[in-house]
Amino acid sequence: MFSIYKVLTVARYETKTLLRSWFFRIFSILALAILALMNVGIHTTVGRTPWFMNGLNASLPYMNILLMNVVQAIIGVFLASDFLKRDKKLDTTEVIYMRSMTNGDYVMGKTLGILFVFVVLNLLILLVSAIFHVFFSNADFTLIPYLLYPLFISIPTLIFIFGLSFLFMVMIRNQAVTFIILLGYIALTLFFLADKAHYIFDYMAFNVPLMHSDFIGFGNLGALIIHRGIYLLLGLSCVFGTILMIKRLPQSKVMTRSSGILAAASLLGAILLIAIYLGEFSKGSKLRQEMSELNKQYAKMERVKPINWDIQLSHEGSQIGVEAKLQFKNETDTPLEKYIFSLNPGLKVKNVHADESDLTFERKQHIIEIVPESALPVGSEETVIIQYAGKINEQASYLDVDDEDRQKLYRIWLYNIAKRFAVIEPNYVLLTPEVNWYPVAGLLYGAVYPEQVNKDFYNFSLKVKTKKNLTVISQGKKEETGEGEFVFVPENPLPQISLVIGEYESRSIEVDSIEYSVFNLKKHDYYSEYFTDLGDTLSALIRDTKQEYEGKLGLDYTFPRFSLVEVPIQFYHYKRLWTTSQETMQPELALVQEKGILMNSADFQNRFRWQKRRQERSNQSVTPQEGQSEVFSGFIRSGLLNGSSRGRFFPDELMNIEPDYHVFPNYFTFVNHFQSEKWPIFNIALESFLSQRTESAASGFKRFFTGLTEEEKANIALMEQNLAEILSDPDKKDVVSDVLKLKGKYLFQLIQSKVDEKEFNQFISTLLKSHRFQDMPVDDFVDALKQNEKFDLLPYFNDWYESRELPGFLVSNIQAYKILDDNRTRFQVKLKIQNTEDVEGLVSVTFRMGGMRGRFGGGGGADEPDEQFISLGPGEIKQVGFVLDDQPRVVILNTLVSKNLPGTINNRFDELEMNEKAIAFEGERLVDDPIRIVSPGEIVVDNEDPGFAILSSQEQSALRKLFQGDKADDEEKYIGFNFWRAPNRWRATTYSDFYGKYVHSAHYLKAGKGNKKVSWSTEIKESGTYDVYCYTPDVRMPWMRGRRGRGRKYIEQFNYVIYHDDGQEEVALNMEDTEEDWTYMGTYYLSEGIAKIELSDQSKGRIVFADAVKWVKQ
């Protein structure tokens, strides 16, 4: 049917033709040059590259092939659709066109010829990548990704787009029309269909998870082969369809029949793979629905109380075999006729027995319902042995996460990564409690949240058997009992255990009877070379950072060991509603994705590089030991002791996972728990309050990119619904976690404001220490608080849970100056604050001190005072004073749960003058004079008021809406206030210095030609002469020392038009010369009726903002 010789002849001529093409030569040179320059910027000292681009061995070839694939998919359309046009001219292909050969020989030859040229180009790209990889990158060179990426990315894409181009060309027979249609298809799949239907339309693999791990490879090899196989078969179907339809020479019946059969077979194969691919996701969704319904059915059933959980696990290739010996007790009020346990549905139960007698059991997905020979009496104990084996069904995890969120990419910049929740492979195992790999009594914790939130503490014992060359990691004291056999026995009852098995190497150090270890994959020790001079100071560094952290937290570490364990980059976790903890943190273990790639502070090479630059700029010199100590301490504090490890410059579009290696769960979440049917969210409230004790205050820099903070979004939700309503509203799922954390923190801060803070902190610490590894009733906490601190929490808790009312705060007269107090210079800060609503409110006050700003508005060198709270009852007005020993640079008022946006009010202080007559005032006093934001005779229209309007058309194009899809309707009301990437149309943003009662906002956009306008309108009820003002706050980014970014030309001239009785007047305001609040624009006579002021986007600066205006009658 096909002649190999003739096919290769055509391929050879097609290759020569393309290589002689100037179009292809220019494209190839540009592709090589651009990618080479990108590699220079990323992998040499020229650029400042994020760690995720340098750390993983596969990141470099992945990036280069992925970018090359997008471009070559477009260029390939042009070159492939050009073949009939050239054939008609009978020029360069005339030598083969008239030869005796079948259409199959001809089309296959041309396909192979074009494919060969592009494959060679891909190999050249990989060669450039390899050069940078070997000589410049931190990552080790690994050959496997270089071999696999062209196979999985380039070849299926090229065959598909070539075949599609050929087929369209022979059908339409017009190159221009074919080219336009195919480019439209590419745009459609890249921008609109890319994230639909689990990325089934992504023929370029731009959104397909393809990051390769040194632990487990791609992590989704089966799904990957199916996805890429779909487009390989579709491409072949198009090629065979082209052979069938091309009008070159009459074909034999055999060729016609064969090409038709092959085209149909390839198409059917692709359709079958599509069904298999989508079917897997559909089965997973159905499974989770069934499991959720079962959880609801079994939630009210009585369950046993665990005592001892002895687990023997055998690791056998890609499966595990387990025998679980479960000892439990009946602590219910009635005899138990059934024992309910949960176990991952992928693990098949072989046998259940007790006292050598088999027991009857029924399996319903993850539920194991065991029927004993006789009911278990109240207070009696029983031991049951469950034998099971198999693989973990990862689709059965995170039942509370909906399909939409599960489909979202795990993406870091260009890199798409498979989501894995568990791994069982011949050389690697990773099992955490979320995948339910061992039986638990009743349901998994949180299965029907906020119902049934009891937490069990088990006396675990784990025996593991695996290959002799593998390292086994789990909780508890480890003992090797044989070749490849280990036993782990935790010293205390635990709520959960996890298991990791792999080819690890480790380093350990003991400090104050605690063993600290690091387990990394063999050949992944990239870090030890940076800390060769630490020596004996390492123990002191660990001790000091631990003591500092525990001093803030008020709790002690109770476990005898703590380990950092490197796990595959594919290990993924979701946030949970019922805890601040994530699967990355386990008792005694932190599971850190490959090379700490998600931790900015793990990029030690750049950390030392930046440290050296700072020293050179400041003309400082430190010893190698001092420098290494600083970087090591920074890694511990930033990575483990301060919540999220994602860099502040990483928006969700760049990294849509928020890694959390905060060690806090080992101080509370795995040690204590409070349960209550009436107040099921009490535990998360206390957990949120405690965890945020150690988190550094945000600098405010991130909001310039993201707009509203998580706390502010939570407050907006609380303005519409109370906490109980939000918890039960499925439309609020995205904000529930933030609401719980905000309200939880607020509840205990409210208690702090009502009792002595030191006594309350001591009460919390003492209570938690005395109830370690127990599930404590909330009523006991409330009773203890009332007895020890004489404070009744119940009335506040009910309002906290059910009230919709929020306080609203006005702040004025913030002053700061030097005073003489007992013959020494101190610093007085005074302010006036009012709660204008009918519900009690709380405001926290913190200061940033010292003569240095710190980076991006961070703290200075002086010790900062403790956080203080101002409690304001309904309608209360207070004068508040603070006397400080060091000069404050910034005072930050956090309005916590309130109507205020932004939620924080920042006031900067420059050089303070001495006020010799002032008398030191520290504390609070009630005053009667209310704060007025509008004086009598003034008419103010803010951008939040109905009188504000956007005059220019802001409709997005239909094409843009099409490509954005649902995202176009989900725009946030407020966006970040970004000077260098301002929006092209008027958008609302928040900033504490903007005008407003509760919401301090303005509309802003990128400066333009003057055709985009806004207006403020009001009704003048009395004719007369009016002074006109506009509000011009001191707007600057956190690092700017001067007003409005002086010298940077961000904000310059604003152009207003004021309408009055004599017509209209244009007013050009030089923003450098304006006041810091209301700026006078002129005096005009206005008659009764509508008065109006307009502002256009015309400006010499970079941005224009529209805040508020006012008319003042003379």
N, C-alpha and C positions, 0 to 999 in steps of 0.2 A: 504493500500500500504506500509506504513512504520509502524513498531512497535516501539512505544515510549520506551517500556521497553528494547527491544533489542538494539535500538540506544544508550540508556543511558548505557547499559551494556558494549557495545564496547567502548564508550567514557570513561567509568570508567577505563577499562583495559588499554586503550591507555594513559590515564593520568598517571597511575601508572608506565607504561613502561617508559615514558619520564622522570618522576621524579627520576627513578632509574638510568637513563642514566648519566654517568660521563661527557659526552660531554655537555649535557644540563646543568648540575650542574655547571660546570666550566664557561660556557658561562654566566649563570645567575649571578654568583658571580662576575665575571669580569665586567659585565654590571652595576651592582649595585655599585661596588667599584669605577669604573671610573667616573660614573655620580655623585656619592657622592663627589669625589675629585674635580670635576669640579664645583660643587655647593659651596664647601669650598672656592675655588679660586675666585668665582664670587660674592658670597653673604656674605662673612665675611671680616674682616679687613685684612686678609692675602693678598688679591689681590687688584689691583687698577682698578676697573671695570668701564667701560663707563656707563653713566647714562641710556642709553636705555636698558641695561640689568637689571637694578634694579628698574626703575621707574614704568613700567606698571604692573598691577596686573596679567596679563596673561603671561608675558614673561617667568616666571620660568617653569610652566607646559608645555608651548609650546616648549621651548628648549629641555626639558628632553624627552618628548614624541617623538618629531621630530627626535632627535638623536637615540633614542631607536628604532624607526621605521625603520630607514635605516639599522641598524645592524640586527634586527630581520627578515627583509625581506630576507636577505642573509642566515641567519641561518635557517630560515623557509624553504627555498628551500631544504637544505640538509636533514632536519628532515622529511619533507613531502615526498620527493622522496625516502626516505629510507623504506617506508612501504611495498612495494612489495618485496624488498630484504629480509626483515625480515620474510615476509609471506612465502617465498620459504623455508626458513630454518625451519619453523614451530617450533620456539623455544618459545620466550616469548608470542606469540599470539596464540599458538596452542590451548590454553584452549577455545578460542572463535572462532577460525577459522573454526572448524568442526561442530559448532552448526548450527542448522536449522534456517537460516535467509536469507533474501534477500540481494542482492548486495547493494541495497539502504540502508538497515539498517547498513550494514558493512561500506560503504564509509561515510555515514553521521555521524556514530558513531565516526569513526577515525577523521573526520574533526572537530567535536565538541570537541573531546578529546584534540587534538593538540591546537585548538583555546582556550580552557579553560585554559590550562597551560600558554600560552602566555598572555592571558588577566590578569591572576593572577600576572604574572611578571610585566606587565604594571602598575597594581595597586600598586605593591611594589615600582616601580619607582616613581609613583605619591605620595606615602606616604613619601618617602625620600624628594621629592620636597616640600611637604607640611610642613615638619619639618623645612627645611631651610626657607621656605616662612614665617612661623609664627614667628620663633625665630631670624632670621638674616636679612631678606629682608626689604627694605624701603617700598615696596609695601604692600598694604592691602591684606589680604587673601580673595579671592572670590571663592566660591565653583563652580560656573557655568563653568568656563574654565576647571576645573578638571574633570567635568562630560562630557563635550562636546569633548575634544580633543581625548580621546580614541575612541569615536564613529565616529568622522570624519577622524581621521588619522589611527589609528591602525587596527580597525576591517575591514574596506574595503580592506586595504592593505593585511592583513593576509588571508582573505577569497580568495582574488584574487590570491595570490601567492601559497596558498595551492592547490586551484583548478587547477591552471596552472601546478603545479608540478605533481599532481595526473594524469592529462590528458596526459602530456608528458611521464610520466613513463609507463602508460599502453599502450601508442602508441609505444614508443621506446624500452621499457622493458630492459633498461640498465641504471643503476644508474649513472655511471660515465659520459656517454654521455649526459644524461638528465641534470646533474649538470652543465656541461660545457656550454651547450646551454642556460640554464636559467641564469647562471652568466653573459654570454655574453649579454643576453637580459637586465639584470639589468644595466650593464655598459652602454649599448646603450641608455637606457631611462634616465639614470642619467646624462650622460656627453654629449650626442649628441642630443637626441630628447627632452631634458628637457624643452627648451625654444621655441619649435616649436609648431605652431598651437594652441596658447593660452594655452599651458601646458596640452593638452589633453592626452599626453602620460605619464604624471607624475603620475604613480599609487601609488607611495610612498608619494605623497602630499608634496614633498620637495620644490617645487616651487609654490604651490597653496597658495593664500592669506588666511591666517588663524589666523592672529592676532586678538584677541578679545578685543573690546573696552568697557569700562564701560558706554559709551554714547549709542552706537548703536549695540553692539554685534560684529559679524563678519563683518557687513557692506555689505556682498554679499551672504546672506544666500541662496537665490534661486540658484545662480550659483554654490555655494558650494555643495548643496544637489544634484544637477544634476551631477557635476563632480564626487563626491564620489559614487553616485548611479550607475554611469557607471561601476566602478570597482567592486562594490558589485554584480551587475547583471552579469558581465563577469565572476567573480569568481564562482557564483552559476551555471552559464552555464557550466563552466568547471567541476564542481563537478557532475552535472547531466550527463554530457558527459562521465565522468569517470564511473559512475554507468552503463551507457549504454554499454561501451566498455570493462569493466574489465572481464577477463577470469577466474573468480573464480568458479562459479557454474552456471549451466543453469538457466536462469530467465524465469519467466512466461511472457506470452505475455502482460499482463496488466502492469507489471513492465517495460518491454522494451518500450512499447508504452508511458507509463507515463513519464519515465525518458527522452525519446526523446522529448516529448512535452514540458516538463519543461525546458530542455536544449535550445530548439529552442525559447521558449517564453522569457527566460532570455536573450538570445542573441539578439533577436529582440528588447526587451526593452532597452538594452544597446545601440543598434544602433540608436533607436529613441532618446534617451537622447543625444547621440553624435551629431545628427542632430540639436536638439534644442540648445545645447550648442554652437556649431560653428555658427549656424544660427543667434544667437543674435549678435555676433561680425560682421558677414557679413552684417546684416541689419544696424548696426551702421556705418560701413564704407560707405555703399551706401547712407545713409542719409546725411552724411557729404559731400560727393561728390555733391549731389543734392543741398545742401545748399550753397556750395562754388560757384557752377555755377549760382545760383540765385543771390548771392551777386555781381558777375561780371555783370549780366544783369541789376541790379538795381543801380549799383554804380554811373552811370552818371545821374540818374534821380534826379530832384530837390526835395528838402525835406523841411519840415517846420522847423521853429526855435522855440524850446521849450521855454515856459515861466513858467507856473505853472504845476506841476505834483502831483495831489492829489490821493493817493492810499489808498484804504480800503481793508484790507486783513483779511480773516477769516480762521483760522487754524482748519481744521476738520479732525481729524484722520491722515491718510496718504495722504491727499490732501489739497489744498488751493483753496479758492474761492476769487476772486478779482474783485473789481470795480475800474477802473482807469479813473479819470477825467483829461483830458489832454487839457491844454490851450496852444495854439501856435500861431505863426505869420508867414505870408508870407514875407520873406525878399529877395525873388528872384526878377528877372527882369520881370517875366511874371506871369499871374494868374495861380494858381495851380488847376488842374482838378482832381488830385488824391493825397491822403495822404498816404505816405508809412511809416509803422512802422515794427519793428522786435519784435518777442516774441517767447519764447521757444516752439517748435512744440508739446511738450507733454501737453501743456496747451491749452485747447479747448475754442475757442471764442464762447460765447453764443449769444451776442448781441452787436451791435454798434449803438449808436444813438447820435443825437445832437438836442437841443431844442425840446426834447420829440418826435422827429421823427426818426424812424429807418433809418439807412443808409445802402446802399448796400456795401458789402465788399467781397473780395475774399482772401482765405487763400492758400498760396503756401508754405508748410513746415513752416518756421519761419516768412515768409513775410506776413504782413497784408496789403492789398491794399484796401483803402477805397475811395469810390466815393461819393463826396458831392452832394447835390441837385443842387448846382451851383458852378462854379469855384471861388476859394478864391482870391479876388483882391490883387494886390501888396500892401503891408503895412497893410493889414487887419488882424484881429485876429479871431480865431475860437476856440470853445470848443467841444471836442468829448469825449464821455463816452464809454469805452470798458469793457464789462463784460466777464470774463473768469474763468475757473476752471480746476482742474486736478492735475497731477503729473509732476514733472520736468523730461524731457528726458535728462539724463546726457550724452548720446552719441552725443548730439547736441552741445557740448561745445568744445572749443579748436580746431576749424576747421583747423587751421594752423599746427597742430601736425599730422604727418603722422601715418599710422597704425603700422609701425615698432616701432616707439617710444612709441606709446600707449601700445604696447604689452610688452614692457620692464617692468620688475618687479619693484614694489615699495618695496625695500628690505633694511632692516637694519640688517646687519650680517646674522644670520640664519632666521630672522623673515621676513616673507612675509606678506604684508599688502594690502588690497583691496584699489583701487583708487576710491575715491568718490569726486565729484565736487559739490554736493548738497545733502541735506538730508531733507526729509519730513516724519516724523514718529509721532505717537500719542504724544510722550513726548519729541520730539526734532525736531528742524528745523534749517537748516543752508542754507542760500541763499546769494550768492554773484553775482555781475553783470555779471560774465562770463557765467552763466547759463541763463541769459536773462529772469529773473522771472517777470520783469515789462516791459511794452512797451518802446522802445526807438525810437526816430525819425530817420527815415532812417535805416542805418545799424549800427551794433555795431562798436565802435571805433576799428580800425585795421582790419576790416573784409576783406579789399582788399589792405592791406598795400603793398607797400608804396603809393598807390593811396588813395585819399579821407581820409585825416587825420584831418578833422575838429573835434573839440571836443566841445560838448554842455555842458553848465552849467545850471542845472535845479533848480527851486525853489520847492523843494520836501516838501510834507506833507504825513506822513504815519500813518494810523490808523490800529491797529492790535487787533484782538479778538482771544483769545485762552483759554485754561483751566486756572482756577483761581490759581492753585498752581505753574504755570510756570512763569519764569522770561523772559521778552522780552527785547532785546538789539538792538538798531539801532542808527543812527546818529541823532543829534539834541536834543533839550530840550524835556524831557520826562514828560508826564502828564498822570496820571491814571484817566480815566473817568468813570470807572465802574469795576465790578468784571471780571478780565481777559481781560479788555479793556484798551489800551494805545494809546496815540497819540504822535508822534515824529515830531517836526518842527525844522529843521536846521536853524541856524542864518544866513547862507550865501548860495548862490547858490552852488550846488555841481555837479560834473560830474557823480556821481554814489552814490548809497546807498546799504546797505546790511542789512540782518535780521538774528538774532539768537534768538531762543526760547529754553529754557531748564530748568532743575531743578538746578538752579545756586544759589550760595551764593556769596556775594560780600563784599569788603572792599574798602573804599574810603578815600581820603585826599585831601584837597584843598590847593594849593600853588600858590600864586600870581594870584588869580582869575581863575585858571585852576583846574578843578576837575579830579584827577587821581584815576582810579578804577581798581580793579582786580576782574574778575568774574571766579570762578572755580566751577566745578561740586560739588554738596554736597558730603562730605566725601573725597574730593580731596585736602583739605587744608593740604599739607605736609610742607609748607614753613614758616608759621607764627611762629612756635616754635623756629625757628633759629634766629629771629630778635626781641626778647622780650625786649632787652635793648636799642633799637634805640630811642624810645621816641620822644622828640622834635627835635632830630637831623635829623629825616627822611625828614622833610620839607627842611632843609638846604642842605641835600644831593641831593634831587631832583632839587632844585634851582641851585645849583652849577654845576651839570652835564649838566643841560639844558643850562645854560649860556655859559659853555665851548663849548658845541656842536654848539650853535648858533653863537658863536664867530668865529669858524672855517668856518661855512657855510655862514655866512653873511646874514642870513634870520631869521625871527621871526616866532614862532608858532602862527597861527591865530585862532585856534579853542578854544572854552571854556572848552573842556574836552578831555581826552584821556584814553582809557581803554585797558587792556590786557584781552582777552576773551579766555578761554580754549575751544578747539573744539576737535572733535574725531581725533584719530591718523590717521584715513583713509582719512582725508581731504588732497587732493593732488593738486599740482599746477605745471604748466610748465612755463618756461621762455618765454617771448615774445620778438619779434624783435623790437617792437615800444616803449618799455618802460623798465626801470630797475625795475619797481615795479612789485610785484607779488600779487596773490590773498590773501596771508596771511596778507597783509597790506591794510586796508580800511580807508576811512576818519574817523578820531577819534578812530579807532579800530585797534588793532593788534590781529589777529586770531592765537593763539599759540596751536600747537598740544598737545594733552593730557599730562599734567604735565610738559610741556616744554621739552618733551623727546628728541627733536632734538636739544636742546640747551645745550651745555656743561656747560655753566655757571649756569644752573638751578639745577645742582646737588649739592645742598647746603651742604648735609652731607659730601661729599668728599671735597668740597671747604674748609670747616672748618677744616677737618682732615689734608689736605695738608698745610693749613695755620699754624696749630699747629706744624707740622713737620718742616716747614721753621723757625719758631720762635725758636724751640729747637735747630736746627742746628746753627743758628746765635746767640743763647743765648740772644734773645730779649724777652721782655714781654710787652704785650698790654692789655688794659682793654677790657672787653667783648663788650662794646659799640664801641671801636675802631675796634675790629676785625669784628664785624657785619657790621660796616660802610664800611670797605674795601670789604667784600664779596658782599654787596648790590650794591656798586658802580661798582664793577666788572661785576655784572649781567647786570646792565643797560648799561654800556659802551660796553660790548662784545655782548650782546643780541640785543640791540635796536639801538645803535648809531654807529655801525661799520659794516654794511653790513651783509655778510653771517655769520650765527651762528654755522655752522658746525665746529667741531674741526679740527685743522690743521692736526691731525693724522688720519683723516678719508678719505681714498682713495675712489674712486667711487665704488670699489668692496665691500666695507664695508657698505657704505651708499650712495645709488644712487639718493638721493634727496638732493638738496642744499637749506635748509631752509633760508628764508630771512625775518627777522622781522625788517629790517632797517626802522626807522621812517621817513626817508627822504621824501617819497612821500607826507607826510602831510605838508611838507614845500614847495614843488614845484609841483609835479605831479597832486595833487588834487586841486591846487590853481591857477596855471598858465598853459598856453599852447600857442605854436606858430604854425601857420599853413601857408603852402605855397604849391601850386601845383608844382612850379618849384623845390623847395628844400624841399621835404616832410620829410626828415630825420633831419632837423634842430632841431626839438624839442628833439629828442632822443640824439642828439649831445650835446645840452646844459644840458639836464638832466644828462647825463653821466659825464660831466665835473663837475657839481655841486655836484653830489652824491659822487664822489671820493675825494672831498675836505676833508671829515671827516673820510675817511677810513685810518686805520693805514697802513703804508708801510709793505709789506710782508717781513718776516725775511729771505726769501730764503731757509728756511728749507724744505718746501714742495717739491720743485723742485728735491730734492734728491730722492724722491719717484716717482714723476710723470713725470720727464723729462721736456719737454717744458711747459712753462706757457701758459695761455690762450692768453696773449698779443703776445707771440712769435709765436703761431700758427696763430694768425691773421696776423702777419707780413709776414709769409710764403705765406698765401693766397694772400696778397697784392702784393707780388713779381710777381704773375702770372696774376692777374686781378685787374682792378681798382674797386673802391667802387661801382659804378653803375652796373658793370658787376657781381660782387659778389652778389648783392641784387637780381638779376634776374636769378642766376644760382642755380637750385634746388640741385645740388651736393654739394653746399657749405652751406647747411642749418645748419650744425653742428657748423659752425664757424661764421655765419653772426652776431650773437649777440655780440660775442667778437670783431669782426671787427668794428661794429658800436660804441661800447664803446671806443675802442682804438682811432678810428678816431675822435670821438666826443670830447674826452678829449684833443686830440692833437690840434684840431681846435682852441679851446679857450685858450689853453696854448700858441699857436702861437700868438694870439691876445695879450695876457699878455706880451709876449716878445717884442711886437712892441710899446706898450703904457705903461704909468706908471701903475704899478700893483695895487697900492692902489686906484688910480683914476678909473681903470677899475672895480675893485671889488665894489667900491661905485656906479659906473654906473649900474652894474648888479643889485645890491640890490635895488637901487632907482627905476629902471625900473620895476622890478618884483612887488615891493610893490604897485606901482601906477596902475598896471594892474591885480590885483588879481581877480580871478573868471571870467576871460575873455579869449576869444580865439583871440590872437593878431596876426596880419599878420607879417610874417618875414620881409617884406619890411620896416615896421615901426621900427623894431629893427635895421636894417641896416642903415636906415636914422638917427636914434637917435645916433647910434655909430659914424657915420661920423660927425654929428653935435657937439657932446659933446667931443669926443676923437680925432677928426680929422683923423680918420682911415677908409679907404674904404675896406670893407670886400669882396666885390664882386669878384675882381680878384683872391683872395686867395681861395674863396669858390669854384670857378669853377675848379681850379687845385686840390683842396682837394677832390672834388667829382669824377673827371674824369681822373686824371693823374695816370699812372702806375709806374712812376719813383719813386724810393725811395733813400734817402741818405744812405751813408755808412760811418762809422766813424772809425778812428784810434786814439788811445790814447797812449801817451808815457810820460816818465819823470814825473810821479806823485811823488812829493816830499812833505815832511812835516817836519817842524823843529820849534824850539822856536826862537822868535825874541824879541828885546827890542824896544818898541814903546811908546814914551813919558814916558820913565822910568818905564814902566810896562811890564811884560812878557805877550806876546801874541803868537799866533800860526799861522804860515804861511803855506798854502797849495798851491802848484803850479802844473800845468799840461799843457801839450801841446795836442791839439786836432785838427784833420783834417777831413774835409768832402771831400772825394775823388770822389764823384759823381757829376753829372751835374744838381742837383736839390737841393733846399734849405732844410736844416734840422734843427732840434731842439733837444737839449739834456738838461735834467733836472739834477740838482746837489743837493743832500741832504747829510747831515752829521749825524752820530751817535756819541754822545759825552759822556764825563764823564769817570771816572776811572773804572766803572763796565761795563762788556759786556752786561749784561742782559741775560735772559735765551734764549738759542739757537740763540745767535747773536743779541738779541734785544738791545734796546737803554739803555743808562746809566742814571745816575741821573741828569745830567746837562740839561738845556733847549737847545733844538736843534734849529739851525738857520732855517729860512724859506727856502722853496724850491726856488732855483734859476735856471734860464734858460740861456743856451748859444745858440745863433742863429748863424748858419754858412751857408753862401751862397755857391753856387756851387764852389768846389775846394778850399774854404777858409781854412787857417791854423791859429789858434789862440793860444797865450799864455794866460792862465787864472790864476788869483790869487785870493785867499780868505784869509782874515785875521780874525781870530776867537778869542773870549775871553776865551774860554774853550778848553781843549785839545780834538782833534778829535780822535776817535778810528777807524772809518770806513768812507770812502767817497764812495758814491754810484752814479754812472753815469747811468741814464736811457736814452737809445737812442730812446725811444718812437717809432715812426713809422720809421723803418729803416731796412736795410739788416742785422743788427747785431744779432747774436745768441751766447750766451744769450743776451737778451735785456738790461740787467743791468751788469755793470762792477763794481765790488766791490774791493776796495783796503784797506787793513788793515794797521794800524799804530801801532807799538809797542812804546816803550819809545822814546820820541823825544829829540834830543840834541839841545843845544843852538847854534845858528849861529849868533855870535856877529856882524859880518860884513854885514849881510843881511839888506837890506832896504825893508820896508813893501811895498808889491805890491798887490793892490786889483783892480780888473777889468779885462778888456780884451785888447789885442793888437794884431794886425795882424802881422804875421811873414811870411818869404819867404821860410824858410828851411823845406822841406817836411819830413814827418815821413817815415822812411824806415824800413820795416820788413825783407827785404832781402838786404844784402850789396853786392857790386860788388865782383865777385869771389866766391860767395856762391851758392850752389845748395840745395834748400830746398824741401823736399817732405813731405807734411802733410797727415794725414789720410783722408782728404777730396779730395786729388788730385788723378788723374788717376793712378799714380805710386804706390799707396797703394793697396794691395791685401790681401784677407783672404785665406790662403793656405789650412787650414784644412777643411774637409767636414762639412758643417753646415746644411745639409738637415735634416728636422724633419722626424720622422718615419711616415709611412702611418697611423698607428693607432692613433698617436697624432693628425695628421691633421684631421682625421675622427672625433675625439672627439671635436676638436676645431671648426670644421665647417668653416663658413665664417670668423671667427675671425683670422684664420691663415693667411688670405690674407690682413687683415686690421692692421697689425703690424705698430706701430709708428716707424718712422725712428730713432727718438731719445728717449731713455728711461731715467729714473732717475739714478742718480749716487749714488748707494746704496752700502755701504761698507759691510754690513752683509748679504745682499741677492743679491749678484752679479749674473748675468746670467751665464749659463753653456756654452754659446757660445759667440763669439765676437759680441758685440752690440755697436752701437754708442751712445754717451752721450755728453751733453754739460756742460761746466763749465767755468767761466770767466777767470780762470788762464791757461786754455789750450791754445796751439798755434793756430793761425789762423788770417786771414785778417779780415773778417767779422764774420765767423763762427768759434767759439772757441770750438772745439770738440775733442774727442778721442774715440777709441774703447776700451772696457774693458770687462773682464770676471772674473769668479772665478778661482783662482789659481788651476792648475792641475798637470799632470804628464809630460807635455812637448810635447804632441802630437797635440796640437792646436796652430797653428802658423799664423803669419801675416808677410808681407814683404813690404819693400819700395824699389822701383827700379827707376833708372834714367839713362839717357844716358850721359856718359862722352865723351865730344867732344875733350878734349885735354889730352893726357897722362901726368902723373906726380904724384907727392906726394900730398896726400890729408889728411887733418885732418878730423876726423869723429866725429860728435856730435849727441846726442839725446836730445830731449826736456823733461825736468823733472821739471814740475811746482810744486809749493808748494800746494799740495792737502791735504785738511783736511775738516772734517765736521765742521759746524758752532760753535760747543761747544768746539772744540779741541784747546788748547792753543799752544801746540808745533807743530812742523812741522810733517805732514803726520801721525798724530795720534801716536806719539812716545809712546812706552810702550804698545800699543794695538796690535802691529804686523799686522796691516792692509796691509801696503805696505813695503816690505823688498827688497829682491834681485830680479832683473830682469835679464834674461839671453838672450843676443843678440848673433847673429852669423854674422860676417862681412866678406863678400866675397871680395877678392883682388887678385892681380896677383900671389901671392905665395900660394894661396889656400884659406882657410877660418880660421877664428879665433873666438873662443868663448870668449865673454866678459861678466863677471858677475858683475853687478853694484849693490853695496849696496846703496839703495835709501836714507838711512839716511845720507850718506856722499856726496850726489850730490849737485850741485848748484841749484838755484831756477829758472833757465831758461835752458840755453844750457850747457850740461855736456859733457866734452871731453871723448872719448872712445878709441882713438888711432890714429896713423898716418900710412898710407898704400900707397903703389904705385899702381895706377890704370891705365890701358891702355884704349884707346878709346873703347867704347862699353857700355854694360850694367853693372852698378854697383848695388849691392843688399845688403840689410841688413834684417835679420830676427829676430823676437822676438817670443819666445814660452810662453806658459802659466805656465811653471815651475817656482815655487817660494815658499819660506818658508812663505811668507805672505798670506794674504787672497785674494787679488785681484792683477791683472796685467792690466796695461793700455798701449795702443799704441797711441802716439800722433804724433810727427814729428821727422825727422832726417835731418841732412844736411852734405854735403861734402864741405870743404873749401880748395881750391888749395893754396899750399904754394908759 
